[in-house]
């Protein structure tokens, strides 16, 4: 009986490989007969084609290892995928901050849907099939088979940021305080973190090696990815923004709270690339330390987050990622709320705003 099951599984797998070979995706991991214990039935037995199958199918292999052996207990272990080849993403999906693949709205996925979402009333969802096409994807081409929309053109995704823009870019149903990340990362902006292109600001004095404003030598790093900031807080977890114990699914903590003094752990994400020593020494802005540490005597001001003045994705208005958090910063007595750069070489500027009871009309530095 075992032999019949095994032969049937291998036959199905070989058929899938042959089917894929004629269509240019024979390198797909899930079409490799050595990776799937029951061929196509490994994923498609009880599969809901309408919703993309759902995470419950994926975590048989990509979850707790005991689930795999239980699911395929009638198949000899030597025909199961090797533990070293499997990525357990379930642990991250169970963390406090995660893409909601186990929540009921995940079933809203439809194989025929076109992203970004054009209906502002459409409920948002996330399921494995939104980011992965298992018939195409492989370690060499993780995003194969996924379509992204940059402007009016729909084409295959080749960059991680294109994948993220499917839901976090021009989607008409962005929730609450969310912003269009495609617009913020645009290389035409005055400033942006260098995801799509190298940055425009030529002097970022706090950068730690090997990060550079521009790539001049092979070892320089002048571009980053979404995954450099968003992902598991456990370095040994599979790559990708599946889940984290840090807010916003971040690899390190980044507090956006106001009224708290600076501490290394609060802005650990920023300090991965930017020198804490440089920032607290006011090398680029002579009131940096004051703003994030607060006043130690004679004032109740305890300091504020980097987020109060900077948007970590980009700014459509200012250099240096300056984009004020209007939950903390408001217009000054004259109704003005803006930053004016006065000199790049000496890092001079003016702020017109009101913050923590102090009217900037303007405050010069």
N, C-alpha and C positions, 0 to 999 in steps of 0.2 A: 504493500500500500504506500509506504514511504517513497519507494522508487517511482511510483506513478506520479505522486504529487510533485516530486523533485523534477522529474522529466517534464511534466506539464509546465512547471514554473520556468524552467530553463527554456523551453520551447517558446513560451510567451515572451520571455526576455529577448531571445534571439530574434523573434519576429519584430519586436519593438525596435531593436537595433537596426534591423534591415529596413524597416519602415522609415526610421530617422535618417539612415544613411543617404537615402534618395532625396532627402530634403535639406541636407546640409547641417543637421544637428546631431550627427552620430557620436559626438564627443560628450554629449550630455550625461552627467553623472547618473541620473536615474534611468537611463537607457542602457547602462552597463550591466550585463547579466551577472557580473560578480558582486554587484552592489545591492541587488534587490532579491530577496529570498523567494518571492512568489511571482516574479515577473511583473506584468502590468497589474495583476491582482493585488500586489503589495499595497498599492495606493488606491486602486479603483474598486476594490471589494467593499461595497456599502458606500461608495463615493457619491456625494451630492454634486452633480455637475453644475447645477444652477448657482451654487454659492462658492464654487471653487474648492469644495472638499472640506475646508475648515481646518483649524489647527489640531483638532482631535485626531485626524489622520496623520498629520506630520509628526506629532510627538510620539507616535508608536516607535519611530526610529530616532527622533531628535528630542527625546525627553528622557525621563528616568530609564536607566538601562534595564531595570527589571520588567518594564512594560513590554519591551521587544521580545524577551525570552518567553514571556507569558503568552503573547499574541501568537507566536510561531512555535509553540511548545512541541508540535508534532514534526517539526523540521529539524534534522540534526544540526547541531551548533556549527559544524564546519561549513554549512551552506548559508549561514547568517552573515550579515556584514560584520566586519571586525570592529571592535569597540573603538579602536584608534581612528577609524574612518568616520565615526558618527559625531555630530556636534549637538550637544545637549543645550538647546535654547530655552527649554521649559523653565529652568531655574530663573532665568532673567525675566521671562514673561510673568512670573509669579511675584516679582518685586513690586514695591510701592508705585514706582513710576515705570510705565511700560506701554508699548503699543497694545491696544486692547483686543488682542486676537481671541481671547476667551470670553469676552463680553458678548451679550446677545446681539449687539449691532454688527458684529463681524459677519453675521449671516446676511447682511444687506448687500454683500458683494455679489456682482453679477459678471459672468464671463464676458458679456458684450458691452460692459460699461466703458465709457471714454473719460479719461482723466486729463486735466483737472475738471472737477465737477462744475457744470454750468447752471445747475439748479440751486438757488440759495436756500431752498427749503429741504434739500436732500439731507438725510441724517448721515453724519460722518461715520466711517467704519475703517477697520484695518484687519486684514487677514493675510495669511502667508502669501496667497496668490497675488496680492497687490504689489509685492516687491520681488517675487520669485516666480519664474516660469520653469517648472521642473523638467519640462520636455526639452529645454534648451540650455539651461544654466549648467556651468561647470566651474571648477576653480579658476580656470583661465578666462572665463567670461561669465561673471556672476549675474550680470543684468541682461544676458541674452534673452530674446523673446519678449522683452517688456518694451512697451511703447511710451514715449514721453512727448509732451507738447511744449515747445519753447515759445512760439508765437502762434501763428496760424498753421504751422507745419507739424504734422505728426510723424515722427520717425523713431527708429530704434534707439534705445538708450545706450550710450557708451561711457558716460560719466556718472559717478555717484550722485552729484547734485541734481542731475536731470531726473533721477529717480525720486529724490526728495520733493522736487517741485511738483510732482504729480498731485500731491495732497497739500503741500505747504507753500505753493506758489500762487497761481492765479485762480485757485478754487473759489467758486462763488459762495461756498458754505463755510468759509473760515470761521472758527468760533471766537466769541468774545474779544479778548485782548490780542489774539493772534494777528500777525502781520504777514504780508506777502514777501516771502523770503527771496523769490526770484527778483523782485524789485529792489530789495535791499542789497543783494549781492551783485547787481548789475555793474559792469566795469565802466559804465559812463557816470557813475555816482562820484561825488567828491571824495568819498572814502568807503571802504568795504574790507572785510577780511578777505584775503586773497584765495578764494575758492575757485571762481571761474577764471581769474587772471591774476597776475602779480598786482600787488597793491599800488596805489597812486601816490601815497605819502612817501616821500623820499628820505625822511629822517624819523625813524622810530627808535629812539636811543635806548629804550628799555629791553629790546629784543635780546634773548639769550641765544648763544650758538647752539645749533647751526642755522638758526633762522636769520634771514636777511630780507631787506626790502626788495632787492633784486638779486637774481642768481648770477654770480660772476664766476664762481668756481664750482667744480662738480659736487663738492660737499655741501654747498649752500642749499637751504630750503626756503623757497620764496612763495610756495603754494601750500595750502592745507586742504583737507577734505572735511566734509560734514562729520565723518567718522572720527576725526581727531578730537572732536569735542563731545559728540553724542555716541554713547555706547555703554557697555557694562562697566560698573565700578570695580569689577573683578577682572584683572588683566588676563586671567587664564580662560575666561569665557569666550565663546565664539564671537567673532567680530560682527558689528552691526548694532543698530539702535533697538535691540529687542526689549531691554529693560535695565533699570539701575535703581539703586537705593538713593541716588541723588536726583533732585528735582530736575525736570526737563530732560530726563534720560541722559544725564551727563556723566562722563567718565570720572570727573572730579567735582567736588562741591563748588557751587557758585551761588552765593547768597545775594538776593536782590532786595533784601530788607533794608529799611532806613533805620537810623538812630541806633547804630551799634558800632563799637570801635573795631578797627582793623585787627585781623588775626590771620595767620597763614592758611588755616583750614577754611576760613570763610570764602576766600577767593583763590582756592587751590587751582581751579581751572585756569585762571588768568596767569598764575605763576608758573604754569608749565612752559610758557613761551616768553613771558615778560619777567624781568628781574624785579623781585620784590625790593631789593636794596636800591635799585635805581629809582623806583617809584617813590619809596619812602624818603629818598634823598632829594626829591623834587628836581630831578635832572631835566625833565621835559616840561614840567608845569610847577611853578614855585609854590603852589598851594595844594599840591597833590596830597601830601601827608596830612595837612590840616583837614582837608575834605573827608578823607577816609578814616582818620584817627579821631577827629573831633577836637574840641578844646579840653585840655586836661585840667584847667583851673578857671574858675569864674564864669562858667557857662554850663548849661544843661545839654549842649550839643554833643552827642556821643559819636558822631561820624556817620557817613552815609556810604552806600554801596557804589561800586563802579557803574552799576546799572543806572544810577540816578542821572549821570551825564553821558554815558556811552551806550550805544546799541552794539552788541557783540557781532551782529551780522553786517550791518552797514548803515550809512546815513545818506539820504537823498538830498540833504541840505548842507552838511558841513564836512570839513576835514576831520581827521582824528576820531572818526566814529562818533562824533558828538551828536547826540539826539536825546534831548532831555525827557526824563520820566515825569510826565505831567501829573502823576499822583503825588509827587513830592515838590516839583518845581512849577511855579506859576508866573504869570506876567508881573512885571514890576509896577510901580506906582503910575507910570505913564502908559501902561498897557503893552509894554514891549517884552517879548520873550525870544531872545536870539543870542547867538555867539558871532562875534566879528573877529576874524584873524587880522592881526596888525603887523606880523613879521615872522616869516618862517625861520630865518636864520637864528633869531634870538627867542623864538617861541613866545611871542607877545600877542596879546589879544584882549578883547573886552567882552564881558557878559552883561546882558540886559535881562534881568529876571528877578524873581523873589524866591528865596529859599531859606527855610528854617528861621523865618522872621527877619532876615537880612535883605534889604532892598538893594539890588545891584543896578545902578542907574547912571553909568555902568560901574562895574568893578573892573579895574585894569590890572594887568599883570605883565 
